[in-house]
Amino acid sequence: MRFPMFKNLFNRKSKYQAFWEWFEGFEEVMFNKLQGDRHDKPMFAVLDSHIREIHPELDFEFGFMPGKIELVVSANGVKAFFPEVQKLVDAAPEFDRWEITAFKQRLNQDHFDLDYGGIKLGYDDIFFQYDDSEDQLDIQLNIRNFEDNKLYQGAVFRLLDSLLGEQDVSYGIGQIDWEVLDEDEADSLIPFIQLRDLVDSRK
């Protein structure tokens, strides 16, 4: 006796497998397009629509290296969505031209500057204070020329991810307070780069 219904259930692809099957059919086109224009908006839009079918809160970014592109899948620091990122990346096959990475990784460098939507900011522009009385560090960031808006906060979070990595930001940092840096007080504050050793010492 045959049970076609049960056979179909066992053969049904997961949404993660379905994503990578689509990706395998499209990756050559996307790779070539991005090699010509690293900010190709149509390519970003196509990939974004498929990633958000896995979960609407997932995000991604690209890293470029000789002969390869890194696809970083991110939950934008929201721990509730970390399992979706990990499941998607774990389901990825091997690619010759692509490196698939779960979560934004720390850069392991002591100096980094970025231009984020016109905001120019670097590690040297940020100082901090902290309270370690809880499981996570509560920190006050004192930021040169800081303006309290989402764009500026996005730039700072980008620097936090670069310094610590997305997972360590989420698990190691609790409350964040934002302040404009008073240059006269900078010598009494802790340089941003030292936050990395502080977080690592508490693991």
C-alpha positions in Angstrom: 0.0 0.0 0.0 1.3 3.5 -0.9 1.0 6.6 1.2 1.5 9.5 -1.2 0.5 12.1 1.3 3.2 11.0 3.8 5.7 10.8 1.0 5.0 14.4 0.0 5.4 15.5 3.6 8.8 13.9 3.9 10.0 15.3 0.6 8.8 18.8 1.2 11.6 21.3 1.1 12.3 23.6 4.1 12.2 27.3 3.5 15.9 27.3 4.0 16.6 24.7 1.3 14.2 26.5 -1.0 16.1 29.8 -0.5 19.5 28.2 -1.4 18.0 26.4 -4.4 16.9 29.8 -5.7 20.3 31.3 -4.8 22.2 28.6 -6.7 20.2 29.5 -9.8 20.8 33.2 -9.5 24.2 33.5 -7.8 26.3 33.8 -11.1 24.2 36.7 -12.3 24.3 38.4 -8.9 28.1 37.9 -8.6 28.8 39.4 -12.0 26.5 42.3 -11.4 28.0 43.1 -8.0 31.5 42.8 -9.4 30.6 45.7 -11.7 28.6 47.7 -9.2 28.9 47.0 -5.5 25.8 49.1 -4.8 23.6 47.5 -7.5 20.2 48.4 -6.1 18.1 45.9 -8.2 20.4 43.1 -7.0 20.0 44.2 -3.4 16.2 44.4 -3.8 15.9 40.9 -5.3 18.0 39.3 -2.6 16.2 41.3 0.1 12.8 40.0 -1.0 14.0 36.4 -0.8 15.8 36.7 2.5 12.7 38.3 4.0 10.6 35.3 3.0 12.7 33.4 5.6 11.8 36.0 8.2 10.8 39.6 7.6 13.3 40.9 10.1 16.4 39.3 8.6 18.9 41.5 6.8 22.2 41.0 4.9 25.3 42.8 3.8 28.1 42.0 1.3 31.9 41.8 1.9 34.2 41.9 -1.1 37.5 40.0 -1.5 39.5 38.9 -4.5 37.5 36.4 -6.5 34.8 36.1 -3.8 31.9 37.9 -2.2 30.9 37.3 1.4 27.2 37.2 2.1 26.6 38.1 5.7 23.1 37.2 7.1 22.1 39.3 10.0 19.3 39.7 12.5 20.3 43.3 13.2 21.2 42.4 16.7 17.7 41.1 17.7 18.4 37.9 19.7 14.9 36.5 19.0 15.8 36.1 15.4 19.2 34.6 15.8 18.0 31.0 15.3 16.6 31.9 11.9 19.9 33.3 10.8 21.8 30.2 12.0 19.3 27.8 10.4 19.6 29.6 7.1 23.4 29.7 7.1 23.7 26.1 8.3 21.6 25.0 5.3 23.8 26.7 2.8 25.8 24.6 0.3 29.4 25.3 -0.6 29.9 27.9 -3.3 33.1 28.7 -5.3 32.4 32.4 -5.5 30.5 33.0 -2.2 31.4 32.9 1.5 28.2 32.6 3.6 28.5 34.0 7.1 26.1 34.1 10.0 26.0 37.5 11.8 28.1 40.6 11.4 31.6 39.8 12.6 34.1 41.9 14.5 36.9 43.3 12.4 39.7 42.8 14.9 41.4 46.1 14.1 42.0 49.0 16.4 41.1 51.8 14.0 38.0 52.0 11.8 36.2 54.9 10.2 33.0 54.8 8.2 30.8 57.0 6.1 27.2 56.1 7.0 24.6 58.0 5.1 26.9 61.0 5.1 27.8 60.7 8.8 31.6 60.3 9.1 32.4 58.5 12.4 35.2 56.3 13.7 36.4 54.5 16.8 38.4 57.5 17.8 35.2 59.6 18.0 33.6 57.6 20.8 34.3 57.2 24.5 32.3 55.4 27.1 31.5 54.8 30.8 29.9 51.6 32.1 28.0 49.9 34.9 28.8 46.2 35.2 26.5 45.4 38.2 24.2 43.4 35.9 24.8 40.4 33.7 25.2 42.7 30.8 27.2 45.9 30.6 25.1 49.1 30.7 27.1 51.7 28.8 27.0 55.5 28.2 28.5 56.4 24.8 30.0 59.8 24.5 30.1 60.6 20.8 31.8 63.4 19.0 29.3 65.6 17.2 26.5 63.2 18.1 22.9 64.0 17.1 20.1 62.0 18.7 18.5 60.5 15.6 18.2 57.1 14.0 20.8 57.7 11.4 23.4 58.6 13.9 22.5 55.7 16.1 22.7 53.4 13.1 26.2 54.6 12.4 27.2 53.9 16.0 25.6 50.5 16.0 27.6 49.8 12.8 30.8 50.7 14.7 29.7 48.5 17.7 29.2 45.5 15.3 32.6 46.1 13.8 34.3 46.3 17.2 32.5 43.5 18.9 30.5 41.5 16.4 26.7 41.3 16.2 26.4 38.5 18.8 28.7 40.0 21.4 26.8 43.3 21.1 23.5 41.6 21.7 24.7 39.3 24.5 27.3 41.6 26.2 25.7 45.0 26.0 22.6 46.0 27.9 21.3 49.5 28.1 22.9 52.1 25.9 22.7 55.8 26.7 23.8 58.4 24.1 25.6 61.6 24.9 27.4 64.3 22.9 31.1 64.2 23.7 32.3 67.1 25.8 35.9 67.4 24.6 37.0 68.8 28.0 35.9 65.5 29.6 37.4 63.1 27.1 40.5 62.4 29.2 38.3 61.1 32.0 36.4 58.7 29.8 37.4 55.3 28.3 38.3 55.1 24.6 35.8 53.1 22.6 38.4 50.5 21.5 38.7 49.3 25.1 35.1 48.2 25.1 36.2 45.1 23.2 38.6 43.8 25.9 36.0 44.7 28.6 33.3 42.6 26.9 35.7 39.7 26.3 36.8 39.7 29.9 33.3 39.0 31.0 32.6 35.9 28.8 
